[in-house]
Amino acid sequence: MAYGINRVILAGNLGADPDLRYTQTGQPVLNMRMATTEPYFDKEGEKKERTDWHAVILWNKRAEALAPILRKGSQILVEGRLQTSTYDDREGIKRYKTEVVATNLVILDKKNGGGQGRDEHQPSGSPGGSTDDIPF
């Protein structure tokens, strides 16, 4: 039997403050709305942008740890899998909901403790090193 791969990686911004809730058994779950924006060119050659919205959920201790840190506008990178569920709305119509179940979340903006790139004031050589001893 052949198995498939269900893996998604998104980088974007939170569209609202995340919502931390607990299941009936006390398991923490963090619900987030995430926007990803991609540039494209239309038929006339004008640069446009398209924004897609994604529902992201994060479970357990990581959900509790990240809830007080993340805010609307936070830049994040999410890795996880897609999960689709069905439910009946108030009128009895069957609806489908696709969510990203996050297995990893990285905060990208520096103001929230992310930004794993090097500091802009640090030379690109070895940490704490000087650029004076570069021979070229």
C-alpha positions in Angstrom: 0.0 0.0 0.0 1.3 3.4 -0.9 1.3 6.2 1.6 0.9 9.9 0.8 2.5 12.9 2.3 0.4 15.6 4.0 2.8 18.4 4.9 2.3 22.2 4.6 4.7 25.1 5.4 3.3 28.6 5.6 4.9 32.0 6.4 2.7 34.9 7.1 1.0 37.2 9.6 -1.7 36.6 12.2 -4.9 38.4 11.3 -6.2 38.4 14.9 -5.0 37.6 18.4 -4.9 33.8 18.9 -7.7 32.2 20.9 -6.6 29.8 23.7 -9.2 27.3 24.8 -9.4 24.0 26.6 -11.2 20.8 25.6 -13.5 19.1 28.0 -10.6 16.9 29.1 -8.4 20.0 29.8 -6.2 19.8 26.7 -5.1 23.3 25.5 -5.8 24.3 21.9 -4.7 27.5 20.3 -6.8 28.7 17.3 -5.2 31.2 14.9 -6.2 33.0 11.7 -3.2 33.4 9.4 -2.8 35.4 6.2 -0.3 34.7 3.5 0.2 37.2 0.7 1.8 36.5 -2.7 2.7 39.0 -5.4 1.7 38.3 -9.0 1.4 40.2 -12.3 -1.9 40.6 -14.1 -2.5 40.5 -17.9 -1.5 44.1 -18.2 1.8 43.5 -16.3 0.7 45.3 -13.2 2.0 44.0 -9.9 -0.9 42.8 -7.7 -1.1 40.9 -4.4 -3.3 38.0 -3.4 -4.0 37.2 0.2 -5.2 33.8 1.4 -6.5 33.1 4.9 -5.7 29.9 6.8 -7.1 28.4 10.0 -4.2 27.1 12.2 -4.5 25.1 15.3 -1.8 24.2 17.8 -2.2 21.8 20.7 -0.8 21.1 24.2 2.0 22.8 26.0 3.2 24.7 23.0 -0.3 26.2 22.6 -0.2 27.5 26.2 3.4 28.8 25.9 2.8 30.7 22.7 -0.6 32.1 23.5 0.6 35.1 25.6 3.4 35.9 23.1 1.5 35.9 19.8 -0.6 38.9 18.8 -2.4 40.2 15.7 0.2 41.0 13.1 2.8 38.6 14.4 5.0 37.2 11.7 5.1 33.4 12.0 6.2 30.3 10.1 4.0 27.2 10.6 4.7 23.6 9.6 2.1 21.0 9.9 -0.6 19.0 8.1 -3.9 19.7 6.5 -7.0 18.3 8.2 -10.6 18.6 6.9 -13.6 18.0 9.0 -17.3 18.3 8.4 -20.2 19.7 10.5 -23.8 20.7 10.1 -24.6 24.4 10.4 -27.7 25.8 12.1 -29.8 25.2 9.0 -28.6 21.6 8.9 -26.4 22.1 5.8 -23.2 20.1 5.8 -20.1 22.3 5.9 -16.4 21.5 5.4 -13.6 23.1 7.4 -9.9 22.7 6.4 -7.3 23.6 9.1 -3.6 23.4 9.4 -2.7 21.3 12.4 0.6 22.8 13.4 3.5 20.6 14.5 6.0 23.4 14.5 5.7 27.2 14.9 8.5 29.7 14.6 8.1 33.4 15.5 9.7 35.4 12.8 9.4 39.0 14.0 12.1 40.2 16.4 9.8 42.2 18.7 8.2 38.9 19.8 11.5 37.1 20.5 11.8 35.6 17.0 13.9 36.7 14.1 16.6 34.0 14.2 18.7 35.9 11.7 21.8 37.7 12.8 21.7 41.1 14.4 22.0 43.9 11.8 24.7 45.6 13.9 26.8 42.4 14.0 29.5 41.9 11.3 28.8 38.9 9.0 32.1 37.2 10.2 32.4 35.2 13.3 30.4 36.3 16.3 32.0 39.2 18.0 34.8 39.3 15.5 36.0 42.3 13.6 36.0 42.7 9.8 39.5 44.4 10.0 41.4 41.1 9.8 39.8 40.0 6.6 42.6 39.8 4.0 40.6 41.1 1.0 
